[in-house]
């Protein structure tokens, strides 16, 4: 899916998938749909929310995210496809 928002194109086909809702999702997620978190080649973050399979006529929703919002979303999603440091290479993380 490709969408232009404020003059910026977000393309799920070209972006890197960082994390998504896993297969063992809660009843809430089953009703509300699936979320996938992406990073573009230029380092922008966005999420794509797809409605539940039984929702007819709805289209996926793309939402641009700040890096802080993306980290928060990454932590919420159950299926991580990259480690935290790989998903956010421009951020410095430190031990607590």
C-alpha positions in Angstrom: 0.0 0.0 0.0 1.2 3.5 -0.8 -0.1 6.7 0.6 1.1 10.4 0.4 0.8 12.3 3.7 1.9 16.0 3.8 3.9 15.5 0.7 5.7 12.4 1.9 5.1 9.0 0.3 4.8 6.0 2.7 5.0 2.7 0.8 4.6 -0.6 2.6 6.2 -2.5 -0.3 9.5 -0.5 -0.1 9.8 0.0 3.7 11.4 -2.4 6.2 9.0 -4.3 8.5 10.2 -3.9 12.1 7.4 -5.5 14.0 3.7 -6.5 13.7 0.8 -8.0 15.6 1.6 -11.7 16.1 -0.5 -14.7 15.2 -1.4 -15.3 18.8 -3.3 -12.0 19.2 -5.7 -11.0 21.9 -9.5 -10.9 21.3 -9.2 -7.1 21.1 -6.6 -7.3 18.3 -8.7 -9.9 16.5 -11.6 -7.4 16.5 -9.6 -4.3 15.8 -7.3 -5.7 13.1 -3.5 -6.0 12.5 -0.8 -3.4 13.0 2.6 -3.5 11.2 5.4 -1.0 12.0 7.7 0.1 9.2 10.9 2.2 8.7 11.5 3.8 5.3 14.9 3.9 3.6 15.2 7.5 4.7 14.6 6.7 8.3 11.0 7.7 8.7 8.6 5.5 10.7 5.0 4.7 10.2 2.4 2.1 11.1 -0.2 0.4 8.9 -3.4 -0.7 10.6 -5.5 -3.2 8.7 -9.1 -3.8 9.7 -10.1 -7.3 10.9 -10.7 -9.8 8.1 -14.4 -9.7 8.5 -14.6 -5.9 8.1 -15.8 -5.3 4.6 -15.1 -2.2 2.7 -12.4 -0.8 5.0 -9.0 0.2 3.8 -5.7 0.0 5.7 -4.7 3.2 7.5 -1.2 4.5 7.4 0.0 6.8 10.3 3.4 8.6 10.3 5.2 8.3 13.7 8.0 10.1 15.4 10.9 7.9 16.5 9.6 8.0 20.1 6.1 6.9 19.0 7.7 4.2 16.8 9.7 2.8 19.8 6.5 2.8 21.9 4.6 1.0 19.2 7.5 -1.5 18.7 7.3 -2.3 22.4 3.6 -3.0 22.2 3.7 -5.3 19.1 4.2 -9.0 19.9 6.2 -10.1 16.8 9.5 -8.4 16.5 11.3 -8.9 13.2 14.4 -7.0 14.2 16.1 -6.3 17.5 15.5 -2.9 19.1 18.9 -1.6 18.2 18.5 -2.8 14.5 15.0 -1.4 14.2 16.2 2.0 15.5 19.8 2.4 14.3 20.0 6.2 14.9 18.9 5.9 18.6 21.3 5.4 21.5 20.0 3.1 24.2 21.5 2.6 27.6 21.1 0.1 30.4 18.8 1.1 33.2 
